[in-house]
Amino acid sequence: MATQALINPALLRWARDRAGLSLEDAAQTANVKSAQLASWEAGESRPTFRQAQHLAHALHAPFGYLFLDAPPQETLPLPDLRTVAGRPAEPPSLNLLDTVRIALQRQAWYLEYRQDHELDSLPFVGRFNTSARIEDVAADIRRELKVDIETGQRTWEVYFRDLVQAAERAGVLIMRSGVVGNNTRRKLEVSEFRGFAISDAQAPVVFINSADAPAARLFTLLHELAHIWIGSSGVSHVSPADARHEEVFCNAVAGEFLAPEHTFRAHWQLAPEEFDSRIAELAARFHVSRFVIMRRALDLGLIDRAIYNDRYFAMLAAFRNQENAGGSFYRNAEFKNSARFAQAVVTEALSGRLLLRDAGRLLGIQPDKIRKFAEQLGS
């Protein structure tokens, strides 16, 4: 008879609640009957060690957690900058915790990689603080990224892509995903966070929640880059309701970078009075999304929050209605990992300095697909 695992039933129930799964969903994921799982949670019977290991995997919990006397205290490994109406946000979900942990694991590897190659630190990380002039920080980001104030003919989608590539060239790892790792069942919630920054002079990271509407991600990118420039790590809502000083500051830098205030106000006055026409004209003028124009107008006190919220949530709903999980596997892997990070990993793997198995684990790719991924990288 197989040895029973002396798990704590209360910890099993806690792990299921932590994963946000119903009894039926957890049982299906663990490939056991609901009645059996209910019996284990009630302490009426115990799983075998093999069954307990399957349970822990299904609940995204370390196996050892099931044997603890009490639930562990879990906190974000980055400063939590999220606020709602001036109050701290709800405790982070498991999906957010795991997403931050994955990013930190990749950042730790890349930091060691840069140190091994004796690469110089990046001078722009922490160059300013929140006492600096907003205009100076925005201008410095432009200089380091080697981009001018946008007056060309790029669409905002192309502008976003170009800014991501410029940030990567400057040395910032830009990671983008709407799910935890490769698990499409574990979707990230925009209502919980839109991005986070890991400020490090050798290996700075910006993560953008791709569950947000594409038009909103441009603003998030610049908000998180502002965090890097002031040497501030943390998880952000990037919301106009954020009351923390550094969040307000980073919002202002993002707005100034995308639509400088003096130019914006002048064009706002000259644009048609009808709201949608005015927003469309300014979006075309600054070559950003309509969302960015509405956000800039809100932050400058030109529109009220009710109008902004109505338009933003309508835009988010439209994105979700047409959202699909398509696209190239390799291109998605590049987005999730950051092109710069992925290039470093595959270079080390193909040179023999890193095992393909370890490279696959870092990238979330099967080891036998590393060479194919290397061929597709940057295409």
Order of alpha helices (4+ residues) and beta strands (2+ residues): alpha-alpha-alpha-alpha-beta-beta-alpha-alpha-alpha-beta-beta-beta-beta-beta-alpha-beta-alpha-alpha-alpha-alpha-alpha-alpha-alpha-alpha-alpha
